[in-house]
């Protein structure tokens, strides 16, 4: 779907809250709107934001990531690449690629939430999904030419759709993605695994998963996953017959197998109903976000909550930052957590350290768009 430029008067009204000049930024922040385009901001060392002139930039599709020199969006079938200027602004599209021309396209269309760059920025993995068919297509990024080269596809038959963002382990070798929480009805754990081949392509990978002991014969169902920079993943767990969500830490071994020493008694119960989770780059904090409370059978509020992440030990509660519905979350490398609320058209910024948390100056920022669908943070 093509973007249309938001009326100039809206941008002029929004500009005073966001200065158009700033010191050297610690991150570029990109917020996408399906009607307005992509808004770009500089984040200062204190987390305050300044608007990049020319925003919003007209793009096609959902913003899915950036390697600094290029920004990627995903349409219904096409992957789009945009050069990034020195100030983080998006330039005109340089290339696009139709995913229907490659293996795995029988599972079309694309599914933007599961499109992800690996940690090296060398490869882009794009999910195609329909019905019980799901494929990860892998593409190598040509940073000089601004093009993509198809390098492989991994296809699965899935009982329930994939959910959330995939977790790419710190060693860049394994990718995990679970199915939606309703898979607990099957009374089985449904995490799918992939291994990165020497070409950079993802291939299906069988692994073992050792969960915490159960209570009363109930079954754990992992449905959201986030990775730390070493060999741990945080997992949001539903349990058949219960109405609470718990957080656990799993450890990855050299073969990509996952196991946990956490128990039913020491895994924390979330206050926010998790619909996204995201790990700080240093692995010290885990953020969970939800945009609606009491989702079907499970309890929990909307909002944004953070936990201390403790390696293989269970996460520990830190603080609920807001009960405003939150749709997208990401960290930079300077201790800032960014959160987008579609329903309130706001962008929240928090500084998070072991000593405490606080809202960044000016936060929350009002965004001049009727809907928001993506958040990309590029640390400098």
PyMOL commands that set and color helices and strands:
alter all, ss='L'
color gray80, all
select helices_A, chain A and resi 8-15+99-101+105-107+112-114+181-186
alter helices_A, ss='H'
color red, helices_A
select strands_A, chain A and resi 27-33+37-43+49-51+62-66+70-74+78-84+90-98+116-117+123-130+133-142+147-157+167-168+174-178+191-196+202-204+209-210+220-227+232-239+246-252+258-259+276-279+285-290+303-310+313-322+328-331+336-341+346-353+356-359+365-366+374-379
alter strands_A, ss='S'
color yellow, strands_A
deselect
rebuild
show_as cartoon
